[in-house]
Amino acid sequence: MMTLVIFLALLNGCCISFCRVLNGRLSQDTSAFYASFWNHVVGFIFLSFVVYFSSTVPVKTIMDAPVIAWLGGVMGALFVALNSYVLSKVGATLTVILVITGQLLTGVVWDAISNGVELAPLLGILCILMGILVTKRGQDQKANIKG
């Protein structure tokens, strides 16, 4: 079972990367918010079919969720729009690294609030920040060679 879960997590990462690249491409021809809008319209249609044919959750149960639980949709829409904009400016690799860093920083802060600060996550963040610098420097050098 754990092998399946790991595979699904990796597949999810691939889906996110493809989604970012495709939305970034669409935003180059339109705008980040237009790309985000169509991402969510198509996603809504797709998930409507999935939920309709597979859901057993009663509507009443969904409506009992606290208001704050519904903010995930706002955050998701903002994520897609911001990502589409940033990707069209700095490219896929740096965008992915920066987004993952933001996710990890948020996770470290949440863990620190609930469990206290630990050294290992802080060292991990430091390694990622160094990776961002190396990636950005490599992109700058490549741009200087071409231009």
N, C-alpha and C positions, 0 to 999 in steps of 0.2 A: 504493500500500500504506500509506503514512504517513497518508493521509487517513482510511482505514479505522481505523487504530490510534487516531488522534485522536478520531474519532467514537465508538469503543468506550470510550475513557477518559471522554469526556463522558457517555455513556450510563451508565457505571458510577457516575459522580458522581450522576446522577439516581436510579439504583437505591438508592444509599446514602441519599440524602435521603428518598426514599419509605419505605425500610425504617425509618429513624430515626423518622419521623413516625408510621408505623403501629404500631411497637413502643411508642413513647411513649404513644400512645392506648390500647393494650392494657394498658400498665402502670398507667394511671389507674384502670382497672376492676379490676385484679388486683394485681400487684406487678412490680417490674423483673425479678426473677429468673424469675417465671412467664412473663412476656412473652418473655424471653430463651430460656427452655426451649422454648416453642412455636415461636419463630423457628428454632431449631436443629432441632427435630423435622421441621418442614415442609421446611426446607432440606436436611436429610439425605434425606428421601424424594425430593425433586426431583433432587438430585445423584446419588442411587442409580440412578435411571433414566438420567440423562445418562452416568454412568460405565459402566453396564452395556451401553448401546447404542453407546458410542463409544470406550471405552478399549481400548488395545492394550498398556498397561503391565502386565507380569507382577507378580503379588503378591509374588514373591521380591524384585524390585527395590524395591518399596515398603517391604518389611520391612528392607531394608538401609540405610535412611535413618538418620542418627544420631538419638539420643533427643531432642536439643534441637530437631530439626526438627518434632517432634510437638507442641511447645508452642504452635505457631501456633493450634491449635484452642482451647487454654485462653485465649489472648489474645483470640481472636475472640469466645468466649463472654463473657468479661469485658467486652469492648468493647460488645457488644450490651446486656448488663445495665446497665452504667454509663450508657450512652447513653439507655436507656429511662427510667432514674430521673431523670437530669439534664433531659431534654427535658420531662418532666412538671412540672418545677419552674421552668425559665427560658424555655421556649418553643423553637421550632424554629430561629429565626435565630441567637440567641445560642449555642445548643447547637452548631450547625454551625460557627460561627466559632471557638468554643473547641476543638472537636475538631480542626479543621483546623490551628489554632495549635499544638496539642499534637503533631500529626503533623509540622508544619514544624520545631518546636523539636527534636524527636527526630532529624529528618533533618539539621539543622544540627549537632547534637552528633555524630552518626555521621560526617558529612563532616569536622568539625573534628578528630576522633580520627584519621581516616585521611589527610586532606589538609592539615590546618592550618586556622586560622581565616581567613575571608575577610570583607571588609567588606560586600559586596552582600547576602549572606544575613542578616547582622545588621541591616542597614537594612530589609530586607523584614520581619523579625520585628517591628521597631519600628513599622513602618506597620500591621501587623496588630494589634498591641497598642493602638495609637491607635484603630483601627477598633472594637475591642471596647469601649473606653471610650465612644466616640461612640454605638454601638448601645445599650449599657446605659443611658447618660444619656437617650437618646431613649425607651427603654422606661419609665424611671422618670418622665419628664415626662408621657408618655401616661397612666401609671397615676395620677399626681397630678391630671390633668385629669378623668379618669373618676371618681375616688374622692374 
